[in-house]
């Protein structure tokens, strides 16, 4: 049985009422400051309240004139374990759509990691008392929004910071103390730490025809994180049933073979940016029933969140197959500026060669194996090629470390 949880977005039209009152009634903020919970903030420059209360900027961004703006520097993220891969994420030159920061935002505005688009503004529905668990769901004045639910009090290990219940040990916007924002977007044990290596794996197998080699490749990619269990966010919205079954069976087989455990959660396209913040791996199954427009739109909408996910050490695994109603699922990552492939190339039954046996994705994969009828390759530039078709020199499995 596919052990998955489907995230459902629901809207609540009625305002939550309660008999308790707010201790903040009557407080005023001086000058140009605005009240957010228990404090006064400059919404034009405060990185935790940029353009609106609780609209937090993420790593590498500054709040300039009420808009979270990416700040380019000459520095780079930690390259991580060199044994994983010697390639880096491509500099695609793609300009991200603007962030949704309030009324008047551009129609193509996007949200970052851990947020949902509510009207024209990005909201963290896990902690926003005015949008708790869903856009527009308001908690009572004396309640807190914790993990998407309205609760009467902050329960350990969470601490009250203004109107929020936060974990000071892991919250990047309240790291160690309330209001301490980590530029890297990573807070561990109450201290800000630098970015770690993220990984992107593109596989020219959709797992409709399972083999020991393809199961091993998928398992190696999904179990790159050391977490136990590994939290796997599965996007299968337009995948076929044979693909879904093949992926599930492969992961269960590899978990048993390696002694690892995983928690899969299926997700719709609307909830990806939010649920990515609670995941270690984002698994994109071959989207044979999607249109090119849908794939490109997903990549554009998720672009900022996917980049932030990788910077925090996340793993993205994209699975590709032939045919269907589009030119390739890889277009999601291309539109997000993460994977510069020009096309997918049908290969079918060919003998494939392990090109990088020391790569983490190649562990215990045979030097040669037979591709299935669904096998495809990628027309892609410089990358770490894990598996290729020697006859045409076409990459089939690619691993890129940030």
MOKAZI-V902318 format. One record per residue. PSI is psi in whole degrees, 0 to 359 (none if undefined). OMEGA is omega in whole degrees, -180 to 180 (999 if undefined). D_FIRST is the distance of its C-alpha to the first C-alpha in Angstrom with 1 decimal. Layout:
BEGIN
psi	omega	d_first
PSI	OMEGA	D_FIRST
PSI	OMEGA	D_FIRST
END
This chain:
BEGIN
psi	omega	d_first
138	-180	0.0
110	-175	3.8
85	-177	6.0
159	176	8.9
126	-180	12.1
127	180	14.3
118	-178	17.9
127	175	20.1
129	178	23.8
150	180	26.0
139	179	29.8
118	-176	31.8
336	-175	35.3
140	177	36.9
130	180	38.5
134	-180	37.5
156	179	40.6
160	-177	41.7
350	-177	45.0
155	180	45.2
168	180	47.2
133	178	47.0
356	-175	49.4
359	-177	49.9
130	176	51.8
349	180	55.1
142	-180	54.5
150	176	55.9
141	-177	55.4
155	172	58.5
227	-177	59.3
13	-178	56.6
153	178	53.8
148	-179	51.0
129	173	49.4
106	-178	45.7
238	-177	44.7
11	-177	47.3
170	178	48.8
134	-173	50.9
153	174	49.8
104	-174	51.2
352	178	48.5
344	-175	50.2
353	-178	49.6
122	-174	47.3
347	176	44.1
347	-179	42.1
69	-172	43.4
105	-180	44.2
350	-180	45.3
158	-179	43.7
133	176	42.6
15	172	39.5
94	-172	39.3
136	172	39.0
158	-177	39.8
182	-174	37.6
133	178	38.7
5	-179	41.6
151	172	42.5
153	177	45.6
109	-179	46.4
117	-180	49.3
45	175	50.8
13	-179	47.7
130	175	45.3
120	-174	43.0
131	179	44.4
132	179	43.2
118	-179	45.9
133	178	46.3
169	178	47.5
348	-178	48.5
163	180	46.2
168	178	42.8
161	175	39.7
129	-176	39.2
347	178	38.2
200	-177	35.9
114	-176	35.5
338	-180	37.4
340	179	35.5
312	-177	32.4
150	179	34.3
11	180	37.9
158	178	37.2
163	180	37.3
137	-178	35.9
146	174	38.2
92	-171	40.8
343	-176	40.1
6	180	42.7
130	177	40.4
121	-178	41.6
147	172	38.9
158	-180	39.1
157	176	40.8
149	174	39.1
113	-176	38.8
10	176	41.4
184	-180	42.6
134	-179	44.5
0	178	45.9
153	180	43.1
153	-177	42.7
332	-178	40.4
20	-177	38.3
153	-175	38.0
168	178	34.9
158	-179	33.4
188	-177	32.7
130	177	29.9
10	-176	28.6
161	172	30.3
151	178	29.9
115	177	32.6
108	-173	34.2
243	-178	37.0
15	-175	39.1
145	176	38.1
132	-179	35.2
143	172	34.0
96	-174	31.8
357	175	29.9
336	-175	28.7
354	-177	32.4
114	-178	34.6
344	178	35.9
349	179	36.9
67	-171	33.5
108	-179	31.1
339	179	27.4
155	178	28.6
129	175	31.8
356	179	34.6
107	-173	33.1
133	174	36.0
160	175	36.2
162	-174	39.3
335	-179	42.2
6	-177	41.7
161	177	37.9
152	175	36.0
114	-178	32.8
119	-180	30.4
37	177	27.0
11	179	27.3
141	177	28.4
125	-179	32.1
156	-174	33.3
338	-176	36.7
163	174	37.3
124	180	36.2
142	179	34.4
142	9	34.6
15	-177	34.1
152	-179	34.8
148	179	38.4
125	172	40.2
100	-175	41.5
235	-180	43.2
9	-173	40.7
152	168	37.7
117	-175	35.8
157	173	35.1
107	-177	34.2
346	180	37.4
340	-174	35.7
352	-177	33.3
116	-178	34.5
345	177	36.2
352	178	38.4
68	-172	39.5
109	-179	39.4
316	178	41.4
159	179	43.4
133	175	43.0
356	179	43.7
108	-175	43.5
129	178	41.6
125	179	40.4
327	-179	41.4
344	-175	38.6
13	-178	36.0
124	176	34.9
126	-180	35.8
125	-180	35.0
40	175	36.5
11	180	38.8
143	176	40.3
133	177	40.0
163	-179	39.0
167	180	39.1
149	176	36.4
170	-176	34.3
129	170	33.1
166	-176	30.2
141	174	28.6
125	179	27.7
122	176	26.0
123	-176	26.1
128	176	24.4
34	176	25.5
133	178	22.2
1	175	19.3
15	173	17.0
327	172	17.0
104	-176	18.8
134	172	17.3
160	178	20.1
323	-178	20.7
314	-178	23.0
325	175	20.8
318	-180	17.9
318	179	20.5
314	179	22.1
315	-180	19.0
318	179	18.2
319	-179	21.9
313	-177	22.1
328	-177	19.2
21	171	20.5
315	178	24.1
147	-179	24.1
358	-179	24.9
150	177	23.0
109	1	20.8
161	174	18.1
126	-180	18.3
112	-174	17.6
117	176	16.2
117	-173	16.9
120	176	15.2
105	-178	17.4
26	-172	15.8
320	-178	18.0
24	178	19.6
153	179	17.3
161	179	16.5
319	176	13.2
324	178	14.0
313	180	14.6
315	-179	11.4
317	-180	9.4
318	179	12.2
313	-180	12.2
312	-180	8.7
320	-180	9.3
317	-179	12.7
319	179	12.2
320	178	10.1
316	-178	12.9
326	177	15.6
317	179	14.7
321	-178	15.0
328	-176	18.1
353	-178	19.8
16	178	19.1
163	177	18.0
154	179	15.5
153	177	14.2
103	-179	13.2
142	175	11.9
120	176	13.4
150	-173	13.6
145	171	17.3
164	-177	19.8
327	-177	23.0
333	-173	25.0
2	-175	23.4
312	-175	23.2
327	179	26.6
308	-173	25.8
343	176	22.4
327	-178	23.6
345	-179	25.9
18	-173	23.0
158	175	21.2
329	-177	22.0
137	173	20.5
110	-177	20.4
114	-180	18.3
108	179	19.6
156	-179	17.8
122	-174	20.2
70	-173	21.3
334	-177	22.6
2	-179	23.1
154	173	25.0
163	176	28.8
320	-179	31.0
319	179	32.2
318	-180	28.8
315	180	28.1
320	179	31.5
318	178	31.4
314	-179	28.2
318	179	29.9
315	-177	33.0
323	-177	31.4
357	-167	29.3
309	-178	32.1
315	-179	33.5
319	179	30.3
319	179	29.0
319	178	32.3
322	179	32.3
315	179	28.8
321	-179	30.0
333	179	33.2
9	177	31.3
14	180	29.6
163	179	26.4
126	175	24.6
125	178	24.0
117	179	22.0
129	-180	22.7
134	-175	21.3
146	176	23.6
174	-178	23.6
166	170	26.4
209	-177	27.5
195	-175	26.0
21	-178	28.1
177	-179	29.3
5	177	31.1
133	177	28.4
334	-180	25.7
342	-179	28.0
336	176	30.3
309	-177	28.3
331	176	29.5
316	180	32.9
334	178	33.5
358	179	32.7
25	-175	35.3
345	-173	33.1
109	-174	32.9
64	174	36.0
147	180	34.8
334	-177	36.9
164	168	34.6
150	-174	31.7
114	178	33.0
134	180	31.3
316	179	31.5
215	-175	29.3
94	175	29.9
154	172	32.1
124	-178	32.6
152	-174	31.6
136	174	33.3
114	-173	32.3
338	-178	34.9
76	-174	34.4
341	180	33.3
355	-179	34.1
148	-178	31.7
326	-179	28.7
343	-175	26.4
358	-176	28.0
125	176	27.5
16	175	27.0
134	-179	26.8
152	-178	29.2
323	176	32.5
142	173	31.9
161	-176	28.9
127	176	28.4
154	178	27.0
179	-179	24.8
339	-178	25.8
359	-173	24.1
134	176	26.0
163	174	28.3
179	-179	30.8
135	172	32.4
94	-171	36.0
153	-180	36.4
212	-176	39.3
122	179	39.7
167	171	36.4
107	-179	35.0
120	180	33.6
318	179	31.1
140	177	30.7
163	171	33.2
110	-176	34.4
330	-176	37.8
322	-180	39.2
359	-177	39.1
39	-178	38.7
126	176	35.7
135	178	33.2
321	175	29.6
127	-177	28.1
140	179	30.0
120	-180	29.9
127	176	32.0
140	-177	32.8
none	999	34.5
END
